[in-house]
Every structure is written in C-alpha cells, then in structure tokens.
C-alpha cells in the first residue's frame, strides 16, 4: 500500500508539471482551434485600480497615453481605493488628457473597484492594468485584434518579469512565467486557457459579471467568461514588464495571497469541474489548477512514504537521496548565491519549493475559511 501511494504521488507530480503540458501539445496537433484575428479598433476603457501608488501611478498613466491605439477610442479610468497618499492628486494632473478618477472613499478592495469602474466605462472592451504595469506600446493593439473573432471573450497577454539585481527569486519567477506562458500558448491552440496574469488582460464589457469583494478577478472573471461559452485566449505579442520580487519572503507572501484567492475562486466556480458541456475545459481545470494547487500534498506523501519504504531495497534509498538532494539544494541556494556561487538549477528548485509551500499554507487558510479582500501595493 505504501509503495502504491509513493508511486501514485510521484506520478501525479510528474503529470501536473510535465505530463499535462505534453498532452495539451498532443491534443493541439489533433484538434487545433486558431483564433481568427483581424484588424479591429473598438472603443476601449483602460481601468487601473490603485491604492497608495504615488510612486508608480504617474508613470503608469503616461505609459497608457503612449499606447499605439487611437486616442479617441481609448478611455482611461483610475479607481482609487481610499488612497491616503498623493495618488489622487497625481491622477488629477492628467485630467486635461481625459483621464478620469473614480474614488472609493471607504476601502473596498480591487474587485469592488473594478465593479464600480465597469459601470462607469463606455468601452466595448475593458482593458485591465495594475498601477505599476508598463505595457509595450503595441500591447493593447495586439490584444484587441483577437476580439475580431466573435467566439473570443477574454484575452490575456505575456508578462515578463525583469530582474535588475540578479536576485534568485527573480530568476526563478521569470523561469516559472516562461513555463506558464508555454502552457497557455498550447491551451489557446485547443480552445481556452485556465489562468491569466491580470495585469495585461482585456474582456468584452458585455461579458463582465460583477463579483463579490473577496473574489479574485484574475481567476473568477475568465472562468465566468468560459462558463458563458466564450474563449479565453493567450496573446504572446501583448507584452507587460514588471520587476520580479527580490526576496523569498515577498514572493512567498504574494504566492500565499494569490493561491488563497485562487482556491476560493475555484470553489466559487466549482460547477466547471464536472464534465458537462465542455469536457475539455473541465480536464484542463483539474490538471492545470486543482492538481497543481494540491501538488504540495503529493510531495509530502512522496517524501513520507519514501522514508517508510527504505527497508524495501536500494531503489527507495536512491529515490530518497534524490529528494534530499533536491530540497537541500533549495535550502542552500540563497546561501550559495550570497557567496557568489549560485546555480540556475538550484534557483529553480528553490522557487519550486517556495510556490508549493505557499500553496500548502494557502490551503490551510482556505480550510479555515480565511479570505482576503483588500490589497497593498506590490513590492519589487
């Protein structure tokens, strides 16, 4: 029984991180669904939620004004969630350029801010931007051409994490995003993706459904669009650059926060898990999201059962040594980095360990019923 649990756990981890991407690639060769892109310039409302973002908001607004998109077809709306610094006054400096400020006097969180902003929006397409997001000049244009396809309801772009100081968590984060983007490209080829970035996203205004304050828009909204029968696709040429978090503590906290809200989003949209009108999408949700967030369980079971199976022979001794080397490498990675002897493989082991520990931490919070509504500016 223990050996069955061990091999099952190892196989599940292998399936989540390698098997599923390979299967999606295989399905895509048999059942490709290309997006019917075409020149398309609808009215777009750019929504920027902000809380105490005086350091970034001016640069972010200037970045949006510089996008290669007809100015008369673009509205910029900043939602200030009870900011107490100079955020609001900086936004008002752009009033002559048509930038509108919508203030929530009482902090209600990003989701309620987006709900309020969409009610005020005039655009056919809603383009979401974080308060510290700097988009490539062609990002919006590259996103909206996907909406020429009437089956497309939501489009997400490509986030690139820059790492100006060479920190290890930044390298791991960047590699993780490259891996995620590769999967999204393959998922788009077969229909819809199951995860988006949130900082370089657009949705048809007609498909936006108001969300509860504790719901994470980056997860609930695309799932809602898919539930309405529309495609959620990835556009690799719509680029967003953000600094990666530079410390393990910052990255861990962010991962716990995002994982917790994602778990609640998956719970709220649990009807999509059941094989119904879209069996393919249900399989994708289970493989890319549910099993991914539960990988920490498989990793723990693999380690514990391996310890219990040591007396069964040299094979289990070798597998335990392999696990020990992996986790020791993750622990040693920051120490070696500080001494100038860092290694990229150890960086990845370090980051892999952090995201799975964060998923476990978030799962405990989820079981205890804890939720997150308001947010603070992202460090990094």
N, C-alpha and C positions, 0 to 999 in steps of 0.2 A: 504493500500500500504506500509506504513512504517513497519507494522508488518511482511509483506512478505519479505521485504528487511532484516529485523533483522534476521528472522529465516533462510533465504537463506544464509546470511553471516556466521551465526554460523554453519550451516550445511556444508558449503564449508571448513571452517577451520577444522571442525571435520573430513571431508572426506580427506583432504590433509594430516593431521598428524596421523589419526587413520584408517579411512575407506579404504584408498588406500592400506596401508600395509596388512590389513586383507583380502582384495580382492585378492591381489597378492598371499597371502598364500593359499587362496581357489583355485585359478586358478592352482597353483602348484600341488595341490592334484589331479586335474583332467587332467593336461597336463604337466607332468614332462619331462624335457629335460636334463638329466645328461650329463656332459662333459666327453668325452671318454679320460681320462687321461692315459698316458703310459710313461715308461722311454724314455727320449728324451733329447739329448745333442747337439743341433745345435751350430753353431758359433754365438756368441752374442757380440754386441757392446754396451758398457755401456757409455751413454752420460751424462755428468754433466755440465750444464750451470752455470756460476759463474760471479758475479760482486762484486769486493771488498770483497772477502770471505776469507781473510787471517786467520781469527780466526778459520775457520772450514775446509777449503779445504784439508789440510794435513791429518786430522783425517778421513775425508770422503773417500779420495783415499785409505788410509790404510784399511779402512773398506771394500772397494770393492776388494782389493787384497786378503783379508782374506775370501772371499766368498767360500762356498763349491761348486766349479764348476771348471772343468778342465781349468787350466790357459792357455793352448794352444788354447782353444776355446773361450777365452774372451779377447776382446779389450777394453781398457779404453780411452775415448776421452773427454778432458775437454775443453769447449768453454768459453773463457774469453771475456766478452762483454766490451772491453775497460777498464778493471780494472786499477786503478791507485795506488793500494797498492801492497803488496807483493804476491798477488795471483799467478801471472805468475811464479815468481821465485820459489815458493814452488812447483808448478806443475812440473817444470823442474827438480826438485830434484828426481822425480820418473821416469825420462826418461829411466834409465837403467833397469827399471822393465817393460818397454813397454808402459808406459802412454804417450799419445800424447797430445800436447797443440795446440789448434786452436784458434787464437786470432782475434777478430773483432776490428780493430783499431778505428772505429767510433761506438759508442754505437748504437745498433740497436734493442736491446731487446731480450728477451728469445726466442721468436718464430723464428726470423731470425737466431739466433744462432743455434737452432735445425735444421732448414732447411739446413744450411751450414754443420753441423756435419753429418747429414744423408747422404749427398752427398759424404762425405769422409769415411763413415762407410763401413766395409767389412762384418759385421754380417748379418745372415739371420734374426735374431731377434734383435730389438733395445730395450734396457733396459734404462729407464729414471730414473735419480736420481737428487734430489736437492743437492745443495752444502753443506747443513747441515744435510743430511739424513744419518742415521746409520741403515743399514739393518741387520736383523738377518742373521747369516751365511748361512742358508738354503733358504733365500728368493728367490734368482734367480732360484735355482733348482726347488722350488715349483711353481714358475711362469711358467717356460718353459714346464713342463710336460703337461700343458693344451694345448700347441700348437701341441701336438701329434694328437689332434682332428682337422682334416682339416677344420672344419667349424668355428674354433676359430681364430679370427684375432687380438684381443686385450685382455690383461689380466691386472687387477689391484689387488693389494694386500690390506692388512689390516694396516691402520695407527693407531698407539696407541699414544695418547697424554699423555706424562708424566707430572706430576705436582709437581716438587720438593719442592715448597714453600707453597703448600696448598692453593694457591690463588683461589678465587671464579670463575674467568673466566676460569681458568684451569679445575676446576671440571665440569663446565657447558659444556665446549668444549669437554671434554672426554665423557660425557654422550651423547652429540649430535652425536659424531662419533660412539658410540656403537649403537645408534638408526639407523644411516645411514647404518652401516655395516649389521645390521639385515635385512634391506630392500634390500640391494644389494644381500645378500645370497638368498633371496626369488626370486628376479628378475632373478638371474642366473638360478634358477630352472625352469623358464618358457621360457628362451631364452637369453635375453641380459639385461644388466644394462644400466642406462641412466646417471650415474655420476661416476667419478673416482677421485682418490686422486692426481695423478700427480707425487708423489714422489716415488712410488713403482709400476711402470707400465711398460708394455712391449707390443710391436706391431710387426707384421710381416713387415719387411722392404719393401716388395713388395706392401703393402697396404698404406704406408706412402704417403700422398699427401702434397706438400709444401703449407704453409699457409701464409696469409698476416701478416704483422708486428703487427697489432692490434688484431689479433685473439688469443684467449686463447687455447693453445694446449690441456689442460686438458679437455676441452669441445668439441672443434671442431674436434680433431683427432678421438676420439671414435665414435662421431656421423658420421664422414666420413667413418669409418670402417663399421659401421652398415649400412650405405647407400650403401656400396658396397656388401652387402649381407652376411657379416660375423658376428659372435657373439662377443659381448663384455662381458667378464665374470669376476666374482669376485673370488679370491683365498684367503680364510681366513687364510691359513697357511703361506703365504708370508708376513712377518712382517716387519714393519718400525716403529721406535720410534722417536718421535720429542717432544721437550718441547712445552707445550701449552703456548700461550701468557699469560702474568701475569697481564695485566691491561686491563680494559674495553676500554680505548682509543685505544690501539694497536689492540685489537680484532675487534673493530668497524671499524677502518680504513682498516684492512685487509678484513673484510667482505664486505665493500663498494666496494673495489677494485675488489675482486673476483666476486661479484654479478654483477657489471657493465660489466666486460668482459664476464661473462656468458650470460648476456642479449644480448650482441652483437653476441655471438656465436649462441645462439638460433635463432636470427634474420637471421644470415647468412645461417643457416641450416633449415630455416622455411618450406622448402618443405617436411620435415619429419613429420610436424604436421598434414598434410592432410591424411585422410585414403586412403592408396594406397596399395602397395604390402605387407605392414606389418602393419595391423590394430592394432595388439597388441602393437607394439612399439610406434605407434602414441598415443595410450591411455596412455602408460607409460610416454611419454614426457609431455603430458598435465597434468597428475596427479602429477608426481614427480618433475617436473621442472617449467613449466609455472604457474600453480596454486600456487605452493609453493612460487615463487617469487612475486606473486600477493597477498599473504595472508595478507600483511600489509593493502591492500585496504579493505579486508573483515573485518579485525579487527577494522579499523576506522569506517566503516559503521555500524558494530555491536554496537560500543560504541555510536555513534551519534544517531542512530535510537532508541537505548535503552533510551537515555536521553529524546527523543521526545515522547516516549511511557509511560513515568512514570505515567501519569494520567489514564492509561488504567487498572490499577489494581495492586495488590500486587505481581503478578508473575514478572512483569517487574521491580518492586522495588528490588526483590530478585536477578534477573539477573544483575542488575546494581551494587548491592552491591558485587556480585561475581566478576565482572570485576574490581571494585575499589579495592577490597582486593588483587586481583592478581597483578595489576600494582603497588599498594602501596608496596606490598611485594617485587616486583622487585626493586623499588627505595630504600627501606630500607635495602635490602640485603647487600650491601657493608658497610653500617653503622654498622649493627649488626656484620658483620664479623670482622671489626676493633675492636669491643668491646669484641670479643671472644664469641659471641652468634649467630654465623652463623647457617643456617639451609639449608639442601640439597635441599628441595623443593623450597626454595626461590632462591637458586643458579640457579635452572632450569628456574624459572620464569624470573630471571634477564637475563639469556643467551637467552631465547626465545624472550624477548623484544628487546635485542640488535640486534639479527640477522634480526628481522623483521623491525626494524628502519633502519638498514643498507640497507636492500632490497629496502625500500622506498626511501632512499637517492640516491641509485644507479639508481633507476627507473627515478628519476628526471634528473639525469645526462644523462641517456640514451635518454630521450625525448629531451634534449638539444643538443644531438649529440656529447657529450664528449666521448673520447676514451683514453685508456691507452696503451702505447707501451712498455716503459722501466720500469724496476722494481728495487727495492733496496733490500738488504739482509733482510730477515725476522727477526724480533726481537723475543726474547724469548729463 
